[in-house]
Amino acid sequence: MGALTTRDGLTTDSHYDTPMIRLAALLLCLLTVHAGDPPQVVDQWFVGELNGQPAVSLHLLSTPTADGGRSTLAEMAVVLRRPFGGKEFRIEIRQRQELAEDAQGRITRFRIDHDENGMRTAATGTVSADKAIAEVARLGRIDKQEILIPEGVEILGQIAGQERMAAIVAAATDGKVPPIAFAGLELVSHRVALVRSTANFIGNDPDGNLRFKLTSDILPVPTVAIVTRRGDLVRMSVDMTLFKIEVRQSPGPVALLGASIDAAGLVAAKGRSPRGAPIERYRLPDGAVVAEDGFQRRDGAIVAVSSEASPEPLEDTAGLLAREPQLEIDDPALRAWVAGLVAGQTDRLDLAETLRLAVRSHITQRDLGTADGTALDTFRSRKGDCTEHANLLCAALRIAGIPARVDLGVVHSNDHGAWVGHAWVSAYIEGAWRHLDAAYPGVARSRYIRLGSTTGADGAKTAGAMVAALTSVMGREIEALGPPE
């Protein structure tokens, strides 16, 4: 998440929406297929517009193999442009999938290459009936993964998955089409994740094409696909309230100029600006999803946020001390850096503050073009924005033995008169959560609203939950009610 400094010390988060757009494009990549009778060569291009601007390109090339299976190549590109301060920051996300499928359309081998502004991740692996074995290469490191596949779930290729959708609709002679489940493998938060999706038939369009409403682990927001009765995709739309992606077929590749996005004011503000009192109250929009912890408590549509968290027990801290793909706490150089900073310190509150200040000093370049940099990315490059500050600080705290998480939400900016996206860290010390913001300190926690945490063992579910929370407030209004009377 990229952060732009405002005069009041807060930020506009220039990558606040990028994960949502990336996940939307990944879902499209799973579904953008042709369902004619194999064997045949399928070569299709699609272009996607973000709020009416060309920002997404998809290419599918699938060829039959001698054993009756298929070899499929799926390529995706997403380009965003961020104007700010007379400059334009460009974010490019490119992904290439190579899949080997058997005669029944089941994926047997895969390779995924992912690039976000030069930050590359590659995953290779094999798939059997009950598990996938993967190796993920990033930053000169290789992580091995085993992804369990639940009974009854098949990892199908694009052609087979679309064939299933068309066949089930055709077989429903009574007009009652059951939900259609399918699954794929994707890179989510630098790890391979099993992504399960469901298509619900919702009727025909005026041309007789089939309309489906789709939901997914990684994108639990309204998504509509329109396909012909043969299963060829006609168009697809993803509605994330503030951002809308429309995908249609294209005769060939197109020049992606990228969608220009203003990152400020993703959530509108109503009422007086909060002053950062010990407790501030806010009225949430209908359906808003926010987290509850020692800092914030919800009562209906009202959430009360405290500057200091109330004590609460935390029985299991193992998950908050573990290594995660974006928190490489086992790296020797990173561990040595932390050890040098905390040597001789015993007070955990002082230790946490030492690490917060060290991270703030270590990151010498505020870079809005940085993609979602991991702790090790940031430690090596010494550049980033609020996400990179949060990832590096969270990893440092865990190395020092302090349970910590990366939180994501919104914070009120007086400059913009709106809520802006932000990432920060919460650490569990002496029986309570402690607020730590290495990117933009000095802002009372009561001016933040936490939507959730980006750290978690299940990458797909964590990502999906965060997208749902973000969508529930983006483009809407949060009203400041002031302190309790």
VOPAGU-2260 file (C-alpha; in pm, 1 decimal, decimal comma):
REM VOPAGU-2260
SITE   aa  ch    i         X         Y         Z
SITE  MET   A    0       0,0       0,0       0,0
SITE  GLY   A    1     148,2     328,6    -101,0
SITE  ALA   A    2     110,8     622,3     130,3
SITE  LEU   A    3     113,4     991,8      40,9
SITE  THR   A    4     193,0    1228,5     326,6
SITE  THR   A    5     -57,4    1502,0     400,1
SITE  ARG   A    6      -4,0    1817,0     603,8
SITE  ASP   A    7    -171,2    1666,0     908,1
SITE  GLY   A    8      77,0    1377,1     910,3
SITE  LEU   A    9    -163,9    1122,5     768,4
SITE  THR   A   10    -157,4     954,5     432,4
SITE  THR   A   11    -351,0     872,6     123,8
SITE  ASP   A   12    -287,5     508,7      59,5
SITE  SER   A   13    -186,2     463,3    -300,8
SITE  HIS   A   14    -210,2      82,8    -291,4
SITE  TYR   A   15    -526,7      65,7     -83,2
SITE  ASP   A   16    -723,1     -56,2    -384,1
SITE  THR   A   17    -447,5    -247,6    -564,8
SITE  PRO   A   18    -497,0    -580,4    -381,8
SITE  MET   A   19    -866,6    -571,6    -467,8
SITE  ILE   A   20    -800,4    -504,9    -836,1
SITE  ARG   A   21    -527,8    -771,1    -846,4
SITE  LEU   A   22    -756,6   -1030,7    -685,2
SITE  ALA   A   23   -1039,1    -939,1    -921,1
SITE  ALA   A   24    -807,8    -991,3   -1217,9
SITE  LEU   A   25    -691,6   -1325,7   -1077,6
SITE  LEU   A   26   -1051,3   -1442,0   -1059,1
SITE  LEU   A   27   -1107,0   -1329,5   -1416,6
SITE  CYS   A   28    -797,8   -1525,8   -1516,8
SITE  LEU   A   29    -957,7   -1838,5   -1366,9
SITE  LEU   A   30   -1279,6   -1786,6   -1562,5
SITE  THR   A   31   -1181,1   -1630,8   -1893,2
SITE  VAL   A   32   -1209,4   -1937,9   -2111,4
SITE  HIS   A   33   -1369,2   -2099,6   -2412,7
SITE  ALA   A   34   -1580,9   -2413,2   -2387,2
SITE  GLY   A   35   -1606,6   -2556,1   -2733,4
SITE  ASP   A   36   -1564,3   -2927,3   -2800,0
SITE  PRO   A   37   -1198,7   -3030,3   -2746,4
SITE  PRO   A   38    -956,0   -3109,3   -2887,7
SITE  GLN   A   39    -893,7   -2768,1   -3041,9
SITE  VAL   A   40    -662,5   -2474,4   -3009,8
SITE  VAL   A   41    -805,9   -2183,7   -2812,3
SITE  ASP   A   42    -641,7   -1843,6   -2854,1
SITE  GLN   A   43    -838,2   -1559,6   -2696,4
SITE  TRP   A   44    -774,2   -1203,6   -2582,1
SITE  PHE   A   45    -977,0    -997,7   -2337,5
SITE  VAL   A   46    -949,9    -636,0   -2230,5
SITE  GLY   A   47   -1076,1    -499,8   -1901,9
SITE  GLU   A   48   -1170,3    -142,1   -1823,4
SITE  LEU   A   49   -1143,7      -2,3   -1472,7
SITE  ASN   A   50   -1397,2     278,2   -1433,8
SITE  GLY   A   51   -1401,7     311,1   -1813,6
SITE  GLN   A   52   -1022,6     314,4   -1858,7
SITE  PRO   A   53    -826,0      24,1   -2017,7
SITE  ALA   A   54    -635,1    -131,3   -1727,4
SITE  VAL   A   55    -654,2    -512,0   -1759,3
SITE  SER   A   56    -541,6    -744,4   -2038,3
SITE  LEU   A   57    -597,0   -1121,9   -2040,9
SITE  HIS   A   58    -468,9   -1377,7   -2290,9
SITE  LEU   A   59    -555,4   -1748,3   -2302,0
SITE  LEU   A   60    -377,6   -1999,7   -2526,5
SITE  SER   A   61    -473,8   -2364,8   -2482,8
SITE  THR   A   62    -361,5   -2649,1   -2707,2
SITE  PRO   A   63    -442,2   -3023,7   -2704,1
SITE  THR   A   64    -165,1   -3270,8   -2621,7
SITE  ALA   A   65     -99,9   -3621,7   -2757,9
SITE  ASP   A   66    -228,7   -3789,9   -2439,5
SITE  GLY   A   67    -570,8   -3625,5   -2469,6
SITE  GLY   A   68    -498,0   -3352,2   -2222,2
SITE  ARG   A   69    -424,7   -2984,4   -2273,0
SITE  SER   A   70    -141,9   -2737,5   -2226,2
SITE  THR   A   71    -270,3   -2394,8   -2124,3
SITE  LEU   A   72    -102,8   -2056,7   -2099,4
SITE  ALA   A   73    -289,9   -1772,6   -1925,8
SITE  GLU   A   74    -136,9   -1425,0   -1909,5
SITE  MET   A   75    -265,3   -1122,5   -1722,0
SITE  ALA   A   76    -154,4    -760,5   -1699,4
SITE  VAL   A   77    -291,8    -482,7   -1478,8
SITE  VAL   A   78    -171,4    -122,7   -1511,8
SITE  LEU   A   79    -264,3     160,0   -1274,6
SITE  ARG   A   80    -154,4     524,8   -1281,0
SITE  ARG   A   81    -137,3     743,0    -968,6
SITE  PRO   A   82    -110,6    1119,9   -1025,4
SITE  PHE   A   83      19,3    1309,5    -722,8
SITE  GLY   A   84     217,6    1627,0    -666,5
SITE  GLY   A   85     280,4    1685,1   -1036,0
SITE  LYS   A   86     415,9    1332,0   -1081,9
SITE  GLU   A   87     261,5    1009,4   -1199,5
SITE  PHE   A   88     337,6     678,7   -1031,8
SITE  ARG   A   89     280,0     368,4   -1241,3
SITE  ILE   A   90     198,5      26,8   -1096,0
SITE  GLU   A   91     221,2    -275,3   -1325,0
SITE  ILE   A   92     113,7    -625,1   -1224,9
SITE  ARG   A   93     187,1    -910,5   -1463,6
SITE  GLN   A   94     118,1   -1278,8   -1416,9
SITE  ARG   A   95     178,6   -1582,4   -1635,5
SITE  GLN   A   96      31,6   -1927,2   -1566,3
SITE  GLU   A   97     139,9   -2246,4   -1742,3
SITE  LEU   A   98     -85,2   -2546,5   -1676,1
SITE  ALA   A   99     -68,7   -2912,5   -1778,7
SITE  GLU   A  100    -405,8   -3091,1   -1776,0
SITE  ASP   A  101    -500,2   -3456,3   -1811,6
SITE  ALA   A  102    -773,2   -3595,2   -2038,1
SITE  GLN   A  103   -1040,3   -3514,2   -1778,2
SITE  GLY   A  104    -925,4   -3151,4   -1755,2
SITE  ARG   A  105    -760,7   -3190,3   -1413,6
SITE  ILE   A  106    -444,2   -2988,9   -1357,1
SITE  THR   A  107    -140,2   -3209,9   -1300,9
SITE  ARG   A  108     143,4   -2954,3   -1313,9
SITE  PHE   A  109     162,2   -2575,5   -1290,2
SITE  ARG   A  110     395,8   -2279,1   -1299,9
SITE  ILE   A  111     296,7   -1926,8   -1194,4
SITE  ASP   A  112     521,1   -1624,0   -1252,9
SITE  HIS   A  113     409,7   -1303,5   -1082,7
SITE  ASP   A  114     566,1    -957,7   -1114,3
SITE  GLU   A  115     461,6    -637,4    -938,1
SITE  ASN   A  116     677,8    -343,2   -1046,1
SITE  GLY   A  117     981,7    -567,1   -1069,1
SITE  MET   A  118     916,9    -768,9    -752,7
SITE  ARG   A  119     906,6   -1124,6    -883,3
SITE  THR   A  120     764,5   -1444,9    -739,3
SITE  ALA   A  121     761,9   -1782,9    -914,2
SITE  ALA   A  122     576,6   -2096,3    -808,1
SITE  THR   A  123     600,0   -2444,6    -957,7
SITE  GLY   A  124     428,4   -2763,1    -851,1
SITE  THR   A  125     236,3   -3081,0    -910,4
SITE  VAL   A  126    -121,8   -3177,5    -825,6
SITE  SER   A  127    -257,3   -3514,4    -716,3
SITE  ALA   A  128    -601,2   -3617,5    -595,6
SITE  ASP   A  129    -555,7   -3502,1    -237,1
SITE  LYS   A  130    -279,9   -3240,1    -237,1
SITE  ALA   A  131     -62,4   -3003,6    -435,6
SITE  ILE   A  132     312,6   -2979,7    -377,0
SITE  ALA   A  133     461,2   -2639,7    -456,8
SITE  GLU   A  134     788,6   -2451,7    -442,7
SITE  VAL   A  135     775,3   -2072,0    -425,8
SITE  ALA   A  136    1087,9   -1879,4    -525,8
SITE  ARG   A  137    1132,8   -1519,0    -415,6
SITE  LEU   A  138    1430,6   -1302,7    -319,1
SITE  GLY   A  139    1670,0   -1592,3    -378,0
SITE  ARG   A  140    1479,3   -1811,8    -131,8
SITE  ILE   A  141    1271,2   -2123,3    -199,1
SITE  ASP   A  142     976,9   -2214,3      23,7
SITE  LYS   A  143     813,3   -2554,6       0,1
SITE  GLN   A  144     436,4   -2587,3      42,8
SITE  GLU   A  145     184,0   -2866,2      70,2
SITE  ILE   A  146    -172,5   -2759,3     -11,1
SITE  LEU   A  147    -435,3   -3010,3      97,6
SITE  ILE   A  148    -726,3   -3060,6    -141,2
SITE  PRO   A  149   -1055,7   -3146,1      33,0
SITE  GLU   A  150   -1240,4   -3458,9     -70,9
SITE  GLY   A  151   -1461,7   -3396,7    -372,0
SITE  VAL   A  152   -1270,8   -3088,1    -490,6
SITE  GLU   A  153   -1103,6   -3108,4    -832,1
SITE  ILE   A  154    -846,3   -2858,5    -956,3
SITE  LEU   A  155    -965,4   -2814,8   -1312,6
SITE  GLY   A  156    -813,3   -2632,8   -1605,6
SITE  GLN   A  157    -988,0   -2340,5   -1771,3
SITE  ILE   A  158   -1150,4   -2540,1   -2052,0
SITE  ALA   A  159   -1281,8   -2815,5   -1822,4
SITE  GLY   A  160   -1412,7   -2567,9   -1567,4
SITE  GLN   A  161   -1612,7   -2376,4   -1824,9
SITE  GLU   A  162   -1743,2   -2698,9   -1978,3
SITE  ARG   A  163   -1879,1   -2796,3   -1638,2
SITE  MET   A  164   -2072,2   -2468,4   -1606,1
SITE  ALA   A  165   -2228,4   -2503,2   -1951,1
SITE  ALA   A  166   -2312,4   -2872,5   -1909,6
SITE  ILE   A  167   -2484,7   -2831,5   -1571,9
SITE  VAL   A  168   -2708,1   -2554,2   -1706,2
SITE  ALA   A  169   -2793,3   -2761,2   -2014,7
SITE  ALA   A  170   -2880,0   -3063,0   -1800,4
SITE  ALA   A  171   -3123,3   -2869,6   -1578,3
SITE  THR   A  172   -3436,8   -2943,8   -1779,7
SITE  ASP   A  173   -3660,8   -2833,7   -1491,5
SITE  GLY   A  174   -3496,3   -2491,1   -1483,5
SITE  LYS   A  175   -3343,6   -2550,7   -1139,4
SITE  VAL   A  176   -2968,2   -2512,8   -1174,2
SITE  PRO   A  177   -2770,6   -2604,6    -862,3
SITE  PRO   A  178   -2469,6   -2396,7    -753,3
SITE  ILE   A  179   -2165,3   -2488,1    -962,4
SITE  ALA   A  180   -1839,7   -2526,6    -769,9
SITE  PHE   A  181   -1490,2   -2516,6    -916,1
SITE  ALA   A  182   -1140,7   -2453,3    -783,2
SITE  GLY   A  183    -797,6   -2335,4    -893,0
SITE  LEU   A  184    -453,0   -2258,7    -758,3
SITE  GLU   A  185    -333,3   -1898,0    -729,0
SITE  LEU   A  186     -49,8   -1698,7    -578,2
SITE  VAL   A  187    -201,6   -1503,1    -290,3
SITE  SER   A  188      21,4   -1305,5     -52,5
SITE  HIS   A  189     334,0   -1477,4    -189,1
SITE  ARG   A  190     204,0   -1831,5    -132,7
SITE  VAL   A  191      11,1   -2082,7    -339,6
SITE  ALA   A  192    -348,4   -2103,6    -224,4
SITE  LEU   A  193    -644,5   -2320,8    -313,5
SITE  VAL   A  194    -908,5   -2078,8    -443,0
SITE  ARG   A  195   -1264,7   -2210,0    -441,7
SITE  SER   A  196   -1536,5   -2038,1    -641,5
SITE  THR   A  197   -1909,5   -2086,3    -689,3
SITE  ALA   A  198   -2119,1   -1990,3    -991,5
SITE  ASN   A  199   -2493,6   -1939,6    -947,0
SITE  PHE   A  200   -2709,3   -1927,9   -1260,0
SITE  ILE   A  201   -2930,6   -1617,5   -1247,8
SITE  GLY   A  202   -3107,6   -1632,8   -1584,7
SITE  ASN   A  203   -3064,5   -1529,6   -1947,3
SITE  ASP   A  204   -2981,3   -1194,4   -2098,6
SITE  PRO   A  205   -3190,5   -1052,2   -2389,1
SITE  ASP   A  206   -2970,5   -1237,4   -2641,4
SITE  GLY   A  207   -3028,5   -1573,4   -2473,0
SITE  ASN   A  208   -2684,2   -1590,7   -2317,6
SITE  LEU   A  209   -2636,7   -1738,7   -1969,6
SITE  ARG   A  210   -2582,3   -1510,1   -1672,1
SITE  PHE   A  211   -2393,2   -1625,9   -1361,6
SITE  LYS   A  212   -2324,2   -1457,6   -1029,6
SITE  LEU   A  213   -1983,5   -1559,7    -899,5
SITE  THR   A  214   -1828,0   -1562,8    -555,7
SITE  SER   A  215   -1479,0   -1668,8    -457,3
SITE  ASP   A  216   -1252,2   -1714,3    -157,1
SITE  ILE   A  217   -1041,0   -1422,8    -274,8
SITE  LEU   A  218   -1313,2   -1196,3    -411,2
SITE  PRO   A  219   -1638,2   -1212,4    -211,7
SITE  VAL   A  220   -1793,3    -916,7    -399,4
SITE  PRO   A  221   -2056,7    -907,3    -675,2
SITE  THR   A  222   -1916,6   -1056,5    -996,5
SITE  VAL   A  223   -2132,7   -1131,2   -1300,5
SITE  ALA   A  224   -2029,1   -1341,2   -1600,4
SITE  ILE   A  225   -2227,2   -1370,6   -1922,9
SITE  VAL   A  226   -2149,6   -1670,7   -2145,4
SITE  THR   A  227   -2303,0   -1821,7   -2455,6
SITE  ARG   A  228   -2484,5   -2153,5   -2437,7
SITE  ARG   A  229   -2163,9   -2313,1   -2568,3
SITE  GLY   A  230   -1979,4   -2161,2   -2275,6
SITE  ASP   A  231   -1785,6   -1882,2   -2451,6
SITE  LEU   A  232   -1737,2   -1578,9   -2229,9
SITE  VAL   A  233   -1917,2   -1270,9   -2365,6
SITE  ARG   A  234   -1838,1   -1024,2   -2090,3
SITE  MET   A  235   -1775,2   -1007,3   -1720,5
SITE  SER   A  236   -1802,7    -739,1   -1454,4
SITE  VAL   A  237   -1667,7    -700,9   -1102,7
SITE  ASP   A  238   -1835,4    -437,4    -884,5
SITE  MET   A  239   -1625,0    -320,3    -588,6
SITE  THR   A  240   -1848,3     -14,2    -529,3
SITE  LEU   A  241   -1585,6     254,0    -589,1
SITE  PHE   A  242   -1409,5      52,8    -859,6
SITE  LYS   A  243   -1579,0    -136,2   -1140,2
SITE  ILE   A  244   -1405,0    -370,4   -1384,5
SITE  GLU   A  245   -1574,5    -456,0   -1714,5
SITE  VAL   A  246   -1413,8    -730,4   -1926,7
SITE  ARG   A  247   -1495,8    -809,5   -2289,2
SITE  GLN   A  248   -1343,7   -1005,9   -2574,7
SITE  SER   A  249   -1079,8    -835,1   -2787,1
SITE  PRO   A  250    -951,1    -929,7   -3135,2
SITE  GLY   A  251    -594,5    -908,3   -3005,9
SITE  PRO   A  252    -364,0    -737,2   -2756,7
SITE  VAL   A  253    -430,7    -374,5   -2669,2
SITE  ALA   A  254    -208,3     -99,4   -2538,7
SITE  LEU   A  255    -270,5     -64,2   -2166,9
SITE  LEU   A  256    -243,0     303,0   -2084,4
SITE  GLY   A  257    -360,8     217,2   -1735,7
SITE  ALA   A  258    -642,1     350,4   -1522,6
SITE  SER   A  259    -578,5     676,8   -1342,5
SITE  ILE   A  260    -691,6     648,1    -982,3
SITE  ASP   A  261    -712,0     915,8    -716,6
SITE  ALA   A  262    -628,6     735,0    -393,3
SITE  ALA   A  263    -750,4    1015,3    -164,7
SITE  GLY   A  264   -1090,8    1008,3      -6,2
SITE  LEU   A  265   -1183,3     644,6     -63,4
SITE  VAL   A  266   -1425,4     675,1     229,6
SITE  ALA   A  267   -1617,2     999,9     278,3
SITE  ALA   A  268   -1634,6    1173,1     617,7
SITE  LYS   A  269   -1935,3    1329,2     785,2
SITE  GLY   A  270   -1946,7    1536,0    1101,7
SITE  ARG   A  271   -1667,6    1728,4    1269,9
SITE  SER   A  272   -1311,2    1605,6    1239,0
SITE  PRO   A  273   -1215,5    1376,9    1528,9
SITE  ARG   A  274    -954,2    1534,2    1756,3
SITE  GLY   A  275    -808,7    1212,2    1886,2
SITE  ALA   A  276    -980,3    1208,9    2224,6
SITE  PRO   A  277    -925,4     907,4    2451,4
SITE  ILE   A  278   -1244,9     763,5    2299,2
SITE  GLU   A  279   -1401,1     865,6    1966,6
SITE  ARG   A  280   -1730,8     732,5    1832,6
SITE  TYR   A  281   -1825,1     678,3    1467,8
SITE  ARG   A  282   -2141,4     584,4    1283,4
SITE  LEU   A  283   -2072,5     318,4    1020,5
SITE  PRO   A  284   -2258,2     271,9     691,5
SITE  ASP   A  285   -2505,7     -15,2     667,7
SITE  GLY   A  286   -2331,5    -346,5     622,7
SITE  ALA   A  287   -1987,1    -215,7     716,9
SITE  VAL   A  288   -1742,8    -481,4     838,4
SITE  VAL   A  289   -1498,6    -376,9    1111,9
SITE  ALA   A  290   -1286,3    -573,4    1355,9
SITE  GLU   A  291   -1335,4    -568,9    1731,8
SITE  ASP   A  292   -1053,6    -585,5    1984,3
SITE  GLY   A  293    -924,7    -396,5    2287,4
SITE  PHE   A  294    -911,4     -75,6    2083,3
SITE  GLN   A  295   -1256,7     -75,2    1931,5
SITE  ARG   A  296   -1599,5    -201,4    2027,1
SITE  ARG   A  297   -1911,7    -201,2    1813,4
SITE  ASP   A  298   -2272,2    -151,4    1921,3
SITE  GLY   A  299   -2497,0    -174,6    1619,1
SITE  ALA   A  300   -2393,1      94,7    1371,0
SITE  ILE   A  301   -2172,7     273,6    1626,6
SITE  VAL   A  302   -1808,7     184,3    1683,2
SITE  ALA   A  303   -1619,4     334,6    1978,6
SITE  VAL   A  304   -1243,3     355,3    1928,1
SITE  SER   A  305    -999,9     409,7    2216,0
SITE  SER   A  306    -650,6     554,6    2205,6
SITE  GLU   A  307    -538,3     286,1    2452,7
SITE  ALA   A  308    -656,1     -73,4    2432,7
SITE  SER   A  309    -828,4    -233,4    2726,8
SITE  PRO   A  310    -658,1    -547,7    2862,3
SITE  GLU   A  311    -772,6    -876,4    2714,6
SITE  PRO   A  312    -641,2   -1232,9    2734,4
SITE  LEU   A  313    -462,4   -1386,9    2439,1
SITE  GLU   A  314    -439,8   -1759,2    2494,7
SITE  ASP   A  315    -257,3   -1864,5    2178,6
SITE  THR   A  316      25,8   -1642,1    2057,0
SITE  ALA   A  317     191,6   -1895,4    1824,5
SITE  GLY   A  318      31,1   -1753,9    1510,9
SITE  LEU   A  319     144,2   -1403,7    1604,4
SITE  LEU   A  320     506,2   -1514,0    1635,8
SITE  ALA   A  321     526,5   -1730,8    1324,4
SITE  ARG   A  322     697,4   -1682,9     994,4
SITE  GLU   A  323     466,5   -1583,3     706,9
SITE  PRO   A  324     542,1   -1526,1     337,9
SITE  GLN   A  325     551,1   -1147,4     389,8
SITE  LEU   A  326     727,1   -1178,7     728,2
SITE  GLU   A  327    1055,7   -1364,4     669,7
SITE  ILE   A  328    1160,1   -1384,5    1034,4
SITE  ASP   A  329    1403,8   -1669,2     963,0
SITE  ASP   A  330    1634,6   -1456,1     746,1
SITE  PRO   A  331    1980,7   -1443,8     914,1
SITE  ALA   A  332    2057,9   -1083,4     820,1
SITE  LEU   A  333    1721,1    -959,4     940,0
SITE  ARG   A  334    1753,9   -1149,7    1266,3
SITE  ALA   A  335    2104,1   -1012,3    1324,3
SITE  TRP   A  336    1978,4    -656,9    1265,6
SITE  VAL   A  337    1702,4    -701,6    1523,5
SITE  ALA   A  338    1938,5    -867,3    1772,8
SITE  GLY   A  339    2171,0    -570,0    1757,1
SITE  LEU   A  340    1886,8    -326,6    1816,7
SITE  VAL   A  341    1739,3    -497,9    2121,6
SITE  ALA   A  342    2056,8    -625,0    2289,8
SITE  GLY   A  343    2043,6    -559,2    2662,9
SITE  GLN   A  344    1682,6    -436,3    2667,6
SITE  THR   A  345    1437,8    -610,3    2898,2
SITE  ASP   A  346    1136,4    -376,2    2906,9
SITE  ARG   A  347     911,1    -495,8    2624,0
SITE  LEU   A  348     735,6    -161,1    2577,6
SITE  ASP   A  349    1071,4      13,9    2538,9
SITE  LEU   A  350    1190,2    -264,3    2309,7
SITE  ALA   A  351     886,9    -225,6    2083,4
SITE  GLU   A  352     940,5     150,0    2062,9
SITE  THR   A  353    1308,3      94,9    1978,9
SITE  LEU   A  354    1206,7    -126,9    1688,5
SITE  ARG   A  355     942,7     119,4    1567,5
SITE  LEU   A  356    1195,9     400,8    1554,6
SITE  ALA   A  357    1455,6     175,9    1391,6
SITE  VAL   A  358    1217,3      76,2    1112,3
SITE  ARG   A  359    1125,2     440,0    1054,9
SITE  SER   A  360    1494,2     529,0    1023,6
SITE  HIS   A  361    1583,6     224,4     814,6
SITE  ILE   A  362    1334,3     306,0     537,7
SITE  THR   A  363    1499,7     607,4     381,0
SITE  GLN   A  364    1293,1     634,8      62,6
SITE  ARG   A  365     916,0     679,0      59,1
SITE  ASP   A  366     830,7     504,8    -268,3
SITE  LEU   A  367     475,6     517,2    -402,9
SITE  GLY   A  368     562,5     281,0    -685,8
SITE  THR   A  369     653,4       0,1    -449,4
SITE  ALA   A  370     430,1    -303,9    -475,8
SITE  ASP   A  371     335,5    -504,2    -167,1
SITE  GLY   A  372     688,8    -541,5     -34,3
SITE  THR   A  373     760,8    -807,9     223,3
SITE  ALA   A  374     968,1    -747,5     536,1
SITE  LEU   A  375    1279,2    -881,0     362,2
SITE  ASP   A  376    1208,2    -678,0      45,4
SITE  THR   A  377    1192,3    -367,8     260,7
SITE  PHE   A  378    1491,3    -450,7     477,8
SITE  ARG   A  379    1708,2    -490,3     167,3
SITE  SER   A  380    1574,6    -202,0     -44,4
SITE  ARG   A  381    1515,4      47,2     241,8
SITE  LYS   A  382    1218,2     190,6      57,0
SITE  GLY   A  383     842,1     162,2      70,0
SITE  ASP   A  384     527,6     308,9     214,9
SITE  CYS   A  385     291,9     221,6     498,9
SITE  THR   A  386     259,4    -147,6     408,8
SITE  GLU   A  387     635,5    -192,5     391,0
SITE  HIS   A  388     681,5     -10,9     724,2
SITE  ALA   A  389     419,6    -236,7     879,6
SITE  ASN   A  390     560,1    -561,3     738,6
SITE  LEU   A  391     915,8    -483,8     848,9
SITE  LEU   A  392     808,2    -371,7    1196,9
SITE  CYS   A  393     582,7    -674,5    1246,4
SITE  ALA   A  394     865,3    -910,3    1146,9
SITE  ALA   A  395    1111,3    -732,3    1377,9
SITE  LEU   A  396     871,4    -759,2    1671,9
SITE  ARG   A  397     815,1   -1130,0    1610,8
SITE  ILE   A  398    1189,7   -1190,3    1591,1
SITE  ALA   A  399    1220,6   -1014,5    1928,2
SITE  GLY   A  400     957,1   -1249,0    2072,6
SITE  ILE   A  401     668,3    -999,1    2079,9
SITE  PRO   A  402     338,6   -1120,5    1928,6
SITE  ALA   A  403     235,9    -880,1    1651,8
SITE  ARG   A  404       2,2    -842,6    1356,1
SITE  VAL   A  405     -31,4    -607,6    1057,1
SITE  ASP   A  406    -358,7    -416,8    1070,5
SITE  LEU   A  407    -538,7    -256,5     779,0
SITE  GLY   A  408    -809,2       5,7     791,8
SITE  VAL   A  409    -880,7     373,4     752,8
SITE  VAL   A  410    -759,8     680,5     937,6
SITE  HIS   A  411    -916,6    1025,5     934,4
SITE  SER   A  412    -725,8    1293,2     740,0
SITE  ASN   A  413    -808,7    1651,8     826,9
SITE  ASP   A  414    -639,8    1769,7     506,4
SITE  HIS   A  415    -870,4    1570,4     282,5
SITE  GLY   A  416   -1175,2    1585,0     504,9
SITE  ALA   A  417   -1205,2    1213,2     443,1
SITE  TRP   A  418   -1090,4     872,0     556,0
SITE  VAL   A  419    -782,8     729,3     383,7
SITE  GLY   A  420    -647,6     375,9     375,7
SITE  HIS   A  421    -353,5     283,4     595,5
SITE  ALA   A  422    -157,5     -10,0     737,8
SITE  TRP   A  423       2,6     -23,6    1083,3
SITE  VAL   A  424     102,9    -272,7    1353,5
SITE  SER   A  425     -52,5    -388,8    1678,6
SITE  ALA   A  426     169,7    -571,0    1928,7
SITE  TYR   A  427      52,0    -770,6    2228,9
SITE  ILE   A  428     251,4    -657,9    2533,3
SITE  GLU   A  429     175,9    -702,9    2902,9
SITE  GLY   A  430    -178,7    -826,8    2849,6
SITE  ALA   A  431    -302,4    -565,6    2600,7
SITE  TRP   A  432    -266,6    -459,9    2239,5
SITE  ARG   A  433     -29,4    -167,7    2176,0
SITE  HIS   A  434     -55,1      63,1    1876,1
SITE  LEU   A  435     266,8     103,7    1673,1
SITE  ASP   A  436     283,8     304,9    1349,9
SITE  ALA   A  437     632,5     333,1    1200,4
SITE  ALA   A  438     518,7     519,9     889,3
SITE  TYR   A  439     318,1     803,5    1043,0
SITE  PRO   A  440     349,9     829,1    1421,9
SITE  GLY   A  441     183,0    1075,3    1653,2
SITE  VAL   A  442    -176,0    1018,6    1539,3
SITE  ALA   A  443    -409,9     904,3    1815,9
SITE  ARG   A  444    -535,0     547,3    1770,8
SITE  SER   A  445    -887,7     678,2    1825,8
SITE  ARG   A  446    -867,1     834,1    1477,4
SITE  TYR   A  447    -812,6     491,7    1318,0
SITE  ILE   A  448   -1075,9     229,5    1237,6
SITE  ARG   A  449    -937,6    -120,6    1197,0
SITE  LEU   A  450   -1110,2    -330,7     932,7
SITE  GLY   A  451    -897,7    -640,7     979,3
SITE  SER   A  452    -547,9    -782,5     967,2
SITE  THR   A  453    -349,0    -880,9     659,5
SITE  THR   A  454    -142,4   -1139,6     843,7
SITE  GLY   A  455    -282,9   -1489,5     888,5
SITE  ALA   A  456    -206,5   -1851,8     813,4
SITE  ASP   A  457    -470,5   -1892,0     540,4
SITE  GLY   A  458    -374,8   -1648,2     265,7
SITE  ALA   A  459    -685,0   -1688,3      48,8
SITE  LYS   A  460    -932,1   -1651,7     336,2
SITE  THR   A  461    -739,8   -1359,1     485,0
SITE  ALA   A  462    -730,2   -1182,4     149,7
SITE  GLY   A  463   -1097,1   -1250,5      86,0
SITE  ALA   A  464   -1201,7   -1123,3     428,3
SITE  MET   A  465   -1002,4    -803,2     377,6
SITE  VAL   A  466   -1156,3    -742,0      34,7
SITE  ALA   A  467   -1504,4    -787,6     183,9
SITE  ALA   A  468   -1425,2    -541,8     464,3
SITE  LEU   A  469   -1276,8    -281,8     228,9
SITE  THR   A  470   -1568,5    -308,3     -10,6
SITE  SER   A  471   -1813,4    -258,5     275,8
SITE  VAL   A  472   -1686,3      97,1     338,5
SITE  MET   A  473   -1529,4     216,9      11,7
SITE  GLY   A  474   -1726,1     488,0    -163,4
SITE  ARG   A  475   -1946,7     529,5     143,3
SITE  GLU   A  476   -1958,5     756,5     448,5
SITE  ILE   A  477   -1837,4     729,8     807,9
SITE  GLU   A  478   -1976,8     989,8    1048,6
SITE  ALA   A  479   -1771,0    1118,9    1341,8
SITE  LEU   A  480   -1989,8    1154,5    1652,2
SITE  GLY   A  481   -1724,0    1275,8    1894,9
SITE  PRO   A  482   -1635,9    1142,1    2241,1
SITE  PRO   A  483   -1900,4     981,3    2465,0
SITE  GLU   A  484   -2102,9    1233,8    2662,3
